[in-house]
Amino acid sequence: MSKSNLFLFFWTRTRRSFSTTITNKPPPFDFTKTPISRLPTVIILGRPNVGKSALFNRLIRRREALVYNTPDDHVTRDIREGIAKLGHLRFRVLDSAGLEAEATSGSILHRTASFTANVLATSHSLLFLTDGRAGLHPLDQEVGKWLRRNAPQVKPILVMNKSESLFDADDSLASAANEMSRLGFGDPIAISAETGLGMHDLFLSLKPVLEDYMVSLLNDESAKENSCDDEISSPEVDESKLPLQLAIVGRPNVGKSTLLNTLLQEDRVLVGPEAGLTRDAIRTQFEFQGRTIYLVDTAGWLQRTKLEKGASSLSIMQSRKSLLRAHIIALVLDADEIVNAKRSMKHAEVVIARRAVEEGRGLVVIVNKMDLLRGKDKSSSYEQIMEVVQKEIQTVIPQVTGIPVLFISALEGRGRTTVLHQVIDTYEKWCTRLSTARLNRWLQKVMSRHSWKDQAAQPKIKYFTQVKARPPTFVAFVRGKARLSDTDIRFLTKSLKDDFDLGGIPIRIMQRAIAKKDGSGTSKSIHSVGRVAERIKSDKRERGDLVESKA
C-alpha cells in the first residue's frame, strides 16, 4: 500500500471510529451545560515551534492564535485561552509560549517560562507537545525536566505533532514513537494539528481525566446543594444580558497589557519595556458587578507597510479584526509623550479613534502613565494634558461630542474602578432604546426651537422612531419634497444627546420619504416613483433605438 493510500485509510478509519464513539456512547453528563468557570483547564506546553498554536486553533475550531513558521523567533508570548470542543468534551484550553531552559534571566523567554509556571499551577491537565517530524530534540528533554520540577503533581499527556508524514511502509511512525517514549511520559499520541489526524486518540486520552474531574466536582457540590443552586441561578440572570466586548487598543508600549492585568487584578499577559511585546490578541473573560466582560488586549496598532511581514503583519490584521468585533474601544495614550510632544494623538491613534466611530463603536480614551509626571510640575502637567487631550479629540472627531477621557496609572493600579464604571456607562448608552411615543413627544418640542432658514421649505417630519440599538439608530419619516439637510441632522443629533444623555457615543439618523397616494388611490413612495419613471424612460429609449435600427 502506498504512503498516500495508507494515510487515507488511517484517516478514514479514525474519523469513522471517532464519530462512532461519540454516537454510540452517550456522555455521563453534558459538558455544554457546565458554566465556563467550572470547566477543567488543559494547558498545551512544549518547546518553541512544535505546533502548540495550531493545536489550540484545532481544538477551539477557529483560527484565533497566530500561526507562523519562525525558526529564529517565537510567535506566541502570552497565555491565550479558549473553549475547546473535542467530541462531547468541553474544556478551557490554554496556549502557552515555547519553553527554553537556556533562556537568560530577565529575557522575554525567561519571563514567559516563569509566567507559564504560575498558570500551570491552576491547570488540571497538560499536553506535552513534541515534533514527530524533527524527532526527539534536546530541548524536549529540557522541557520534560522543567515539567517534573514545576508540576510534579500533574501527569502530562505526551503528544507527537506533525505525524502526517510518518505513515508509510518503513515503520517511521513506530520509530519516532519509540524515540519520544524516552522522555518518560509513556507512549506518545500521534496527531497532526494541521490536518486533524489523531484527534480520536487525543479524545480517548483526555476523556477519563476530564470526566473524573467533573465527577469529583459534582460530588463536592452535592454536599453544598443549596448554595450551589444559588450560584447556578445567578449566571442565568446574567445570560439575559449580552456580554460586553471591550478591546484595548493603542500604539506599542503605551501600557495596554499592564492595563489588562490591572483590570483583571492578576498577571494574565506578559509586560515589559520592549515595544511590540504582545503579538496575539489576548481574549479573556471576567465578572464585574454581575456583568460579564470579554476583554481583548491587542497588539500595538501599527501602519501596515511592505516592510511588515510574518508575525508582525499577522498581528496587525488580528488587531483590526478585534476592533471590528468589540462593542467598546478603550484607546490608551501615553501621558509622558503628551507632555513632551504637546499633542495627545499621533496619526495611528487618530486612525483608531475615527475607525471606532465610523464602525459605530463606543469610545473611551484612557491617558495612562500619569505616575511619570510626579517628578515634573504636577499642576501644570495635569492641566496641560487635560486641555490638550479634550481639545484634540473634539477636533479629530467632531461628529461625536462628550467622549470620556480618563487619567490613570495602570502600573500602580490607580483608576481601575473608574475605567470599568465608565466602560459600562458607555456600553449602556450604546445599547439605549427609546420608545416611538417618547421620541415623538420630544420631536414636537425640539422642532419648535429650531430656526429654519426658509419656513416654506421646512421639512415636515411625520414621525421619528428608533430602528436599532448598538449604536442607537433612528429614522425620520419626512413628508413632502423637502429633505433634512446636514445641518438639520446635526441639530437633531445634538438634541438627542443633550435631552437623553447619549453623549460620547455615535448616533445615526436616516431619513425616509413617506408614501403618498396617487390619483388612483394607490400608495407609492417618492423614491419608487422616481425609479419607475427612470425605468419607463429607459424602455422608451430602447424601443426608439430598436425602431431606428429596423429602419
WODARA-V262803 format. One record per residue. N is the residue number from 1. PHI is phi in degrees with one decimal (* if undefined). PSI is psi in radians with two decimals (* if undefined). Layout:
n->(N & N)
phi->(PHI & PHI)
psi->(PSI & PSI)
//
This chain:
n->(1 & 2 & 3 & 4 & 5 & 6 & 7 & 8 & 9 & 10 & 11 & 12 & 13 & 14 & 15 & 16 & 17 & 18 & 19 & 20 & 21 & 22 & 23 & 24 & 25 & 26 & 27 & 28 & 29 & 30 & 31 & 32 & 33 & 34 & 35 & 36 & 37 & 38 & 39 & 40 & 41 & 42 & 43 & 44 & 45 & 46 & 47 & 48 & 49 & 50 & 51 & 52 & 53 & 54 & 55 & 56 & 57 & 58 & 59 & 60 & 61 & 62 & 63 & 64 & 65 & 66 & 67 & 68 & 69 & 70 & 71 & 72 & 73 & 74 & 75 & 76 & 77 & 78 & 79 & 80 & 81 & 82 & 83 & 84 & 85 & 86 & 87 & 88 & 89 & 90 & 91 & 92 & 93 & 94 & 95 & 96 & 97 & 98 & 99 & 100 & 101 & 102 & 103 & 104 & 105 & 106 & 107 & 108 & 109 & 110 & 111 & 112 & 113 & 114 & 115 & 116 & 117 & 118 & 119 & 120 & 121 & 122 & 123 & 124 & 125 & 126 & 127 & 128 & 129 & 130 & 131 & 132 & 133 & 134 & 135 & 136 & 137 & 138 & 139 & 140 & 141 & 142 & 143 & 144 & 145 & 146 & 147 & 148 & 149 & 150 & 151 & 152 & 153 & 154 & 155 & 156 & 157 & 158 & 159 & 160 & 161 & 162 & 163 & 164 & 165 & 166 & 167 & 168 & 169 & 170 & 171 & 172 & 173 & 174 & 175 & 176 & 177 & 178 & 179 & 180 & 181 & 182 & 183 & 184 & 185 & 186 & 187 & 188 & 189 & 190 & 191 & 192 & 193 & 194 & 195 & 196 & 197 & 198 & 199 & 200 & 201 & 202 & 203 & 204 & 205 & 206 & 207 & 208 & 209 & 210 & 211 & 212 & 213 & 214 & 215 & 216 & 217 & 218 & 219 & 220 & 221 & 222 & 223 & 224 & 225 & 226 & 227 & 228 & 229 & 230 & 231 & 232 & 233 & 234 & 235 & 236 & 237 & 238 & 239 & 240 & 241 & 242 & 243 & 244 & 245 & 246 & 247 & 248 & 249 & 250 & 251 & 252 & 253 & 254 & 255 & 256 & 257 & 258 & 259 & 260 & 261 & 262 & 263 & 264 & 265 & 266 & 267 & 268 & 269 & 270 & 271 & 272 & 273 & 274 & 275 & 276 & 277 & 278 & 279 & 280 & 281 & 282 & 283 & 284 & 285 & 286 & 287 & 288 & 289 & 290 & 291 & 292 & 293 & 294 & 295 & 296 & 297 & 298 & 299 & 300 & 301 & 302 & 303 & 304 & 305 & 306 & 307 & 308 & 309 & 310 & 311 & 312 & 313 & 314 & 315 & 316 & 317 & 318 & 319 & 320 & 321 & 322 & 323 & 324 & 325 & 326 & 327 & 328 & 329 & 330 & 331 & 332 & 333 & 334 & 335 & 336 & 337 & 338 & 339 & 340 & 341 & 342 & 343 & 344 & 345 & 346 & 347 & 348 & 349 & 350 & 351 & 352 & 353 & 354 & 355 & 356 & 357 & 358 & 359 & 360 & 361 & 362 & 363 & 364 & 365 & 366 & 367 & 368 & 369 & 370 & 371 & 372 & 373 & 374 & 375 & 376 & 377 & 378 & 379 & 380 & 381 & 382 & 383 & 384 & 385 & 386 & 387 & 388 & 389 & 390 & 391 & 392 & 393 & 394 & 395 & 396 & 397 & 398 & 399 & 400 & 401 & 402 & 403 & 404 & 405 & 406 & 407 & 408 & 409 & 410 & 411 & 412 & 413 & 414 & 415 & 416 & 417 & 418 & 419 & 420 & 421 & 422 & 423 & 424 & 425 & 426 & 427 & 428 & 429 & 430 & 431 & 432 & 433 & 434 & 435 & 436 & 437 & 438 & 439 & 440 & 441 & 442 & 443 & 444 & 445 & 446 & 447 & 448 & 449 & 450 & 451 & 452 & 453 & 454 & 455 & 456 & 457 & 458 & 459 & 460 & 461 & 462 & 463 & 464 & 465 & 466 & 467 & 468 & 469 & 470 & 471 & 472 & 473 & 474 & 475 & 476 & 477 & 478 & 479 & 480 & 481 & 482 & 483 & 484 & 485 & 486 & 487 & 488 & 489 & 490 & 491 & 492 & 493 & 494 & 495 & 496 & 497 & 498 & 499 & 500 & 501 & 502 & 503 & 504 & 505 & 506 & 507 & 508 & 509 & 510 & 511 & 512 & 513 & 514 & 515 & 516 & 517 & 518 & 519 & 520 & 521 & 522 & 523 & 524 & 525 & 526 & 527 & 528 & 529 & 530 & 531 & 532 & 533 & 534 & 535 & 536 & 537 & 538 & 539 & 540 & 541 & 542 & 543 & 544 & 545 & 546 & 547 & 548 & 549 & 550 & 551)
phi->(* & -70.5 & -62.0 & -66.9 & -68.2 & -65.4 & -63.8 & -64.1 & -63.5 & -64.6 & -66.1 & -64.6 & -65.0 & -66.1 & -65.0 & -67.1 & -67.9 & -64.0 & -67.2 & -66.5 & -61.2 & -70.2 & -77.4 & -84.5 & -114.7 & -66.2 & -68.1 & -65.5 & -155.5 & -93.9 & -66.3 & -68.1 & -93.2 & -88.6 & -56.5 & -58.4 & -65.6 & -102.9 & -68.6 & -66.5 & -112.9 & -122.7 & -109.1 & -100.2 & -124.3 & 160.9 & -72.0 & -64.4 & 63.1 & -105.9 & 101.5 & -65.0 & -68.0 & -65.1 & -67.5 & -59.1 & -63.2 & -65.1 & -73.4 & -88.7 & 62.5 & -147.8 & -94.3 & -101.7 & -75.6 & -69.1 & -124.1 & -154.9 & -79.1 & -128.0 & -61.5 & -102.2 & -149.4 & -128.4 & -73.2 & -78.3 & -128.1 & -118.0 & -85.2 & -105.1 & -117.7 & -155.9 & -101.0 & -84.9 & -127.1 & -133.9 & 64.8 & -88.3 & -77.6 & -132.0 & -156.5 & -82.7 & -111.3 & -116.0 & -98.7 & -109.5 & -77.8 & -65.7 & -95.0 & -135.1 & -70.1 & -89.0 & -64.8 & -72.8 & -63.9 & 89.9 & -75.1 & -62.9 & -65.3 & -67.6 & -69.0 & -66.1 & -64.8 & -64.3 & -64.7 & -64.5 & -61.7 & -67.2 & -72.2 & -62.2 & -63.9 & -102.1 & -90.0 & -98.8 & -155.2 & -143.1 & -106.9 & -89.3 & -94.8 & -127.2 & -108.7 & -68.3 & -70.4 & -85.6 & 82.4 & -67.5 & -107.7 & -55.3 & -67.5 & -62.3 & -66.9 & -67.1 & -64.8 & -60.0 & -65.0 & -63.3 & -66.4 & -64.4 & -81.2 & -99.4 & -141.6 & -68.7 & -82.7 & -105.5 & -93.4 & -70.2 & -100.2 & -78.3 & -124.6 & -108.4 & -85.8 & 59.1 & -94.5 & -64.5 & -88.9 & -99.0 & -87.2 & -135.5 & -87.7 & -102.3 & 59.5 & -67.0 & -65.0 & -63.8 & -65.4 & -66.2 & -65.9 & -62.1 & -68.3 & -69.2 & -66.0 & -67.3 & -69.1 & 89.0 & -115.5 & 87.7 & -73.8 & -78.2 & -97.5 & -82.8 & -137.8 & -137.4 & -64.6 & -74.2 & -103.3 & 90.2 & -67.1 & 84.3 & -65.8 & -65.9 & -64.8 & -65.5 & -60.6 & -65.9 & -76.2 & -81.1 & -55.7 & -65.6 & -66.9 & -73.7 & -68.9 & -62.3 & -64.1 & -66.0 & -64.0 & -64.9 & -66.5 & -67.5 & -66.3 & -66.3 & -76.8 & -65.1 & -73.3 & -123.4 & -63.2 & -65.4 & -67.9 & -65.5 & -62.6 & -64.9 & -69.7 & -74.6 & -72.8 & -67.9 & -62.0 & -64.6 & -69.3 & -68.3 & -70.3 & -70.5 & -103.8 & -69.0 & -62.8 & -87.7 & -101.6 & -115.2 & -111.3 & -98.2 & -128.0 & 154.6 & -71.2 & -61.7 & 66.7 & -101.6 & 102.8 & -67.1 & -68.0 & -63.4 & -64.8 & -61.9 & -61.6 & -67.6 & -65.2 & -80.9 & 60.4 & -160.8 & -81.9 & -100.4 & -128.1 & -75.3 & -125.7 & 175.1 & -76.8 & -70.5 & -75.2 & 72.4 & -68.3 & -82.7 & -114.7 & -73.7 & -80.7 & -80.3 & -115.5 & -140.2 & -123.9 & -152.9 & -110.7 & -141.3 & 53.1 & 76.2 & -115.9 & -83.0 & -125.4 & -94.8 & -109.9 & -122.0 & -101.0 & -94.2 & -69.4 & -55.9 & -71.8 & -116.5 & -76.5 & -75.8 & -123.3 & -67.0 & -79.3 & -82.1 & -132.8 & 68.0 & -63.1 & -63.6 & -64.8 & -64.9 & -63.5 & -64.0 & -64.0 & -67.3 & -63.4 & -66.9 & -65.0 & -63.5 & -63.6 & -73.9 & -88.4 & -78.4 & -91.4 & -120.8 & -107.4 & -101.5 & -90.5 & -98.0 & -116.5 & -101.4 & -64.1 & -66.0 & -67.8 & -64.5 & -65.8 & -72.6 & -90.2 & 57.1 & -152.0 & -92.4 & -127.9 & -91.0 & -59.0 & -62.0 & -74.2 & -63.5 & -61.8 & -61.9 & -60.7 & -67.4 & -64.4 & -61.8 & -69.8 & -61.8 & -83.0 & 78.5 & -95.6 & -75.3 & -125.4 & -126.3 & -97.0 & -120.4 & -94.2 & -97.3 & 65.1 & -67.9 & -67.3 & -74.7 & -92.0 & -67.7 & -78.4 & -104.0 & -67.5 & -60.6 & -64.3 & -68.5 & -65.8 & -62.5 & -64.1 & -64.7 & -64.8 & -61.6 & -71.0 & -66.5 & -65.9 & -59.5 & -68.2 & -72.4 & -63.5 & -67.2 & -75.8 & -79.6 & -127.6 & -71.2 & -76.6 & -124.8 & -102.5 & 77.5 & -65.1 & -69.3 & -125.1 & -117.5 & -119.9 & -138.0 & -132.4 & -65.6 & -63.6 & -90.6 & 80.2 & -83.4 & 101.3 & -60.8 & -63.5 & -62.5 & -63.6 & -66.3 & -64.6 & -69.1 & -63.0 & -65.5 & -62.5 & -64.4 & -65.2 & -65.6 & -64.3 & -63.3 & -96.7 & -62.1 & -128.2 & -115.6 & -70.6 & -64.7 & -61.6 & -66.0 & -67.6 & -72.5 & -64.2 & -65.9 & -63.8 & -61.0 & -75.7 & -74.7 & -70.3 & -73.5 & -99.7 & -92.5 & -88.5 & -94.8 & -68.5 & -126.2 & -63.0 & -68.8 & -94.8 & -66.6 & -64.1 & -106.7 & -84.4 & -68.8 & -158.2 & -131.0 & -144.5 & -98.8 & -99.4 & -162.7 & -113.7 & 56.3 & -86.5 & -60.2 & -126.2 & -121.3 & -128.3 & -102.7 & -89.6 & -103.9 & -109.0 & 96.2 & -84.2 & -69.0 & -122.7 & -70.0 & -83.6 & -60.9 & -64.9 & -64.6 & -67.4 & -63.6 & -64.4 & -65.2 & -63.4 & -64.4 & -66.8 & -60.6 & -65.8 & -72.4 & -83.9 & -117.5 & 55.2 & -112.9 & -69.5 & 92.3 & -128.4 & -71.9 & -124.8 & -115.7 & -125.6 & -114.3 & -130.2 & -135.7 & -85.2 & -77.7 & -64.7 & -120.3 & -84.9 & -92.3 & -63.6 & -80.6 & 93.6 & -87.7 & -95.1 & -139.1 & -74.7 & -63.2 & -66.8 & -67.3 & -61.8 & -63.8 & -67.6 & -64.4 & -62.9 & -65.2 & -66.6 & -62.9 & -64.2 & -68.2 & -64.4 & -62.1 & -63.7 & -66.2 & -65.2 & -63.5 & -63.3 & -67.5 & -62.6 & -63.6 & -68.2 & -68.8 & -66.0)
psi->(2.30 & 2.93 & -0.77 & -0.70 & -0.67 & -0.72 & -0.75 & -0.70 & -0.80 & -0.74 & -0.71 & -0.76 & -0.66 & -0.78 & -0.68 & -0.78 & -0.61 & -0.84 & -0.60 & -0.71 & -0.73 & -0.65 & -0.77 & -0.37 & 1.71 & 2.49 & 2.66 & -0.47 & 2.93 & 1.94 & -0.51 & -0.36 & 0.06 & 2.27 & 2.58 & -0.65 & -0.32 & -0.06 & 2.59 & 2.73 & 2.27 & 2.22 & 2.46 & 2.11 & 2.79 & 3.04 & 2.97 & 2.59 & 0.69 & -0.03 & 0.49 & -0.78 & -0.60 & -0.70 & -0.67 & -0.82 & -0.65 & -0.69 & -0.65 & -0.09 & 0.55 & 2.70 & 1.43 & -0.80 & 2.46 & 2.30 & 2.08 & 2.41 & 1.83 & 1.54 & -0.52 & 0.08 & 3.02 & 2.17 & -0.90 & 2.29 & -0.29 & 2.97 & 2.04 & 2.39 & 2.52 & 2.97 & 2.00 & 2.54 & 1.90 & 1.74 & -2.29 & -0.04 & 2.45 & 2.27 & 2.78 & 2.13 & 2.41 & 2.24 & 2.13 & 2.94 & 2.75 & 2.42 & 2.34 & 2.06 & -0.40 & 0.12 & 2.37 & 2.66 & 2.32 & -0.20 & 2.98 & -0.75 & -0.63 & -0.69 & -0.66 & -0.62 & -0.75 & -0.68 & -0.75 & -0.66 & -0.66 & -0.70 & -0.57 & -0.53 & -0.42 & 0.07 & 2.66 & -0.38 & 2.82 & 2.57 & 2.01 & 1.83 & 2.32 & 3.02 & 1.85 & -0.48 & -0.67 & -0.30 & -3.07 & 2.14 & 2.57 & -0.58 & -0.50 & -0.72 & -0.62 & -0.67 & -0.69 & -0.75 & -0.68 & -0.70 & -0.74 & -0.53 & -0.66 & -0.34 & 1.12 & -0.36 & -0.23 & 2.27 & 1.98 & 2.65 & 1.97 & 2.18 & 2.29 & 1.85 & 2.97 & 0.71 & 0.04 & -0.44 & 0.00 & -0.06 & 1.45 & -2.95 & -0.12 & 0.43 & 0.61 & -0.64 & -0.79 & -0.67 & -0.76 & -0.66 & -0.73 & -0.64 & -0.73 & -0.48 & -0.26 & -0.21 & -0.32 & 0.30 & 0.43 & -3.03 & 2.42 & 2.76 & 2.10 & 2.13 & 3.00 & 1.84 & -0.46 & -0.70 & -0.26 & 0.12 & 2.37 & 0.12 & -0.46 & -0.79 & -0.64 & -0.67 & -0.78 & -0.54 & -0.64 & -0.46 & -0.95 & -0.58 & -0.82 & -0.65 & -0.66 & -0.67 & -0.77 & -0.64 & -0.78 & -0.61 & -0.75 & -0.61 & -0.69 & -0.64 & -0.43 & -0.46 & -0.32 & 0.95 & -0.71 & -0.84 & -0.56 & -0.69 & -0.68 & -0.68 & -0.61 & -0.55 & -0.48 & -0.71 & -0.51 & -0.59 & -0.70 & -0.52 & -0.28 & -0.31 & 2.42 & 2.37 & 2.64 & 2.22 & 1.94 & 2.16 & 2.26 & 2.04 & 2.88 & 3.05 & 2.89 & 2.51 & 0.58 & -0.05 & 0.48 & -0.81 & -0.64 & -0.68 & -0.72 & -0.78 & -0.64 & -0.75 & -0.65 & -0.31 & 0.67 & 2.78 & 1.65 & -0.58 & 2.75 & 2.35 & 2.74 & 3.06 & -0.21 & 2.34 & 2.46 & 0.54 & -0.70 & 2.28 & -0.91 & 2.60 & 1.78 & 2.15 & 2.19 & 2.86 & 2.45 & 2.94 & 2.43 & 1.98 & 0.82 & 0.14 & 2.35 & 2.25 & 2.16 & 2.08 & 2.25 & 2.14 & 2.00 & 2.83 & 2.80 & 2.27 & 1.91 & 2.66 & 2.18 & 2.15 & 3.11 & -0.39 & -0.36 & 1.90 & 2.94 & -2.38 & -0.62 & -0.74 & -0.71 & -0.64 & -0.70 & -0.78 & -0.69 & -0.65 & -0.67 & -0.68 & -0.69 & -0.64 & -0.68 & -0.47 & -0.27 & 2.74 & -0.77 & 2.36 & 2.15 & 1.85 & 2.04 & 2.26 & 2.80 & 2.04 & -0.69 & -0.67 & -0.60 & -0.74 & -0.73 & -0.68 & -0.23 & 0.54 & 2.60 & -0.57 & 2.28 & 3.12 & -0.76 & -0.65 & -0.59 & -0.69 & -0.74 & -0.86 & -0.81 & -0.67 & -0.70 & -0.76 & -0.73 & -0.61 & 0.01 & 0.45 & 2.68 & 2.51 & 2.27 & 2.18 & 2.23 & 2.08 & 1.91 & 3.00 & 0.64 & -0.32 & -0.37 & -0.15 & 0.04 & -0.58 & -0.11 & -3.12 & 1.80 & -0.86 & -0.79 & -0.65 & -0.79 & -0.81 & -0.67 & -0.78 & -0.81 & -0.68 & -0.79 & -0.79 & -0.88 & -0.74 & -0.74 & -0.64 & -0.73 & -0.46 & -0.79 & -0.41 & 1.26 & -0.35 & -0.23 & 2.05 & 2.69 & 0.45 & 2.18 & 2.45 & 2.18 & 2.56 & 2.04 & 3.05 & 1.70 & -0.56 & -0.68 & -0.10 & 0.18 & 2.24 & 0.09 & -0.92 & -0.67 & -0.73 & -0.82 & -0.71 & -0.69 & -0.68 & -0.78 & -0.71 & -0.76 & -0.67 & -0.73 & -0.66 & -0.70 & -0.51 & 0.16 & 2.43 & 2.27 & 2.40 & 2.69 & -0.68 & -0.75 & -0.68 & -0.66 & -0.58 & -0.70 & -0.66 & -0.70 & -0.65 & -0.73 & -0.56 & -0.46 & -0.42 & 0.09 & 2.31 & 2.03 & 2.42 & -0.74 & 1.86 & -0.56 & -0.61 & 0.29 & 2.24 & 2.48 & 1.81 & 1.97 & -0.88 & 2.89 & 2.27 & 2.74 & 2.23 & -0.38 & 2.86 & -3.08 & 1.08 & 2.93 & 2.18 & 2.25 & 2.73 & 2.23 & 2.06 & 1.98 & 2.40 & 2.46 & -3.02 & -0.45 & 2.51 & 2.73 & 2.28 & 3.01 & -0.62 & -0.70 & -0.72 & -0.69 & -0.66 & -0.78 & -0.67 & -0.81 & -0.67 & -0.69 & -0.77 & -0.71 & -0.73 & -0.44 & 0.23 & 0.97 & 0.43 & 2.57 & -0.02 & 2.67 & 2.44 & 2.36 & 2.32 & 2.17 & 2.81 & 2.51 & 2.57 & 2.39 & 2.41 & 2.41 & 2.72 & 2.42 & -2.99 & -0.54 & -0.11 & -0.03 & 2.64 & 2.29 & 2.33 & 2.80 & -0.68 & -0.71 & -0.66 & -0.70 & -0.70 & -0.67 & -0.73 & -0.71 & -0.68 & -0.73 & -0.71 & -0.73 & -0.63 & -0.73 & -0.71 & -0.70 & -0.71 & -0.67 & -0.72 & -0.63 & -0.71 & -0.75 & -0.66 & -0.62 & -0.62 & *)
//
